[in-house]
Amino acid sequence: MTSNKTAYIVFACGLYGLFLVYGTLFPILNFAWQPENFKVLFTNLNTVQITKPDLITNLIVYIPLGFLIASLLVKDRPFVIYTLLATCAGCVLSLSLELLQTQLPGRVPSLLDLLLNTVGAGLGGAIFSLMKHAGSGQIVLFNRILSITNKDLHAKLAASCIGVWIASQTAPFAPSIDVGLLWSSVKPVWLTLNSLDTFQWMKLVEYLCAFIIIALLLEYLLNAKGKHTQIFLALLLLTVLLKIIVVSRVVSLEMLLALLCALTYPLLKRFLSPEIRPHALVLLTIIYILADQLKPGSAATFNSINWIPFSGQMSSLSGFIDILETAWPFTVIALANILALNKSPSSVLPWKELFSVVFLAFGVEWAQQYTPGRFPDVTDVFIAVLGWFALHYLARYLHLGSTQKSLSD
């Protein structure tokens, strides 16, 4: 296994581990360190009631972790070694999280959860071992994923923008397959179908622009152009699925219709030459921002601008989601500027573009004062600038790293 592949797997393993930590401990409220509570984990096995959805979730959510842990072994090992390594790693992580739950009021740690998590990790290791030996010493699927992606600067930046969008759509990253929660996630579709006057055309435009932007970003990320449509569709369907199973997120009729309309992108891209794509990104992103920020809210009241930065975003989960959703389109604008210039990132920020970003963000917040049900906030202007600046900083960082690597070679 090459060092690059090892680095990818280590990163994926760490990222998925953090996902499990967050998903298990969310929400982290009123944490109190009381070691005597550790005994609760070993005394309430017979009193804990677990539903079938929770049972299935606790089992399958550790399978990817076990798979990734086993894939860290460089040399070929017997089936038992892969399975044992994954099982031990899953057990250690799950035990640590269950013990931490004993320090959170209202949480119910369980030895049954620990057992299911451990078995799930072991299954992941076993699956990896079977795939490895069936693939003549290689995980063919992993190699194919790497082979269809570009590795230049623009591809990495496009991947970053796509990642921020997925995060904005799936925060707070806490999955659940409870039947009641699943129904609440798709219920808006049913309600809109039964009352079509609640259909929001601006929301349809918002989602449609977002999906086409993602399709354009994939053009820069992928080498396998023939598989672009399949990967685009798979990514959108995966995002919809994640919105269904993630707590507090919902799927709307507008989103599903936008997804169907976005499938016509292969016809549209015939008119989008490489020279036009950066400008199309900017135009679509501006339309997305206007549709997202200026669609009327549920209330009929008008509100003035909040001039105290981050007064609401840090105190609630919806505030955190708002940060991601506000930052994402401005990372795309920054990328479009880099693509249009088609030259190495400069150490000097493009100040004209920065002023344009501030003007756009502030203009939208000012217009929200005259849009019913909206809550204009100067914080969104700061977030827009931070999202734009972060992408430019990442571009210079990646360019500098690749330049230093070329010199050392």
Order of alpha helices (4+ residues) and beta strands (2+ residues): alpha-alpha-alpha-alpha-alpha-alpha-alpha-alpha-alpha-alpha-alpha-alpha-alpha-alpha-alpha-alpha
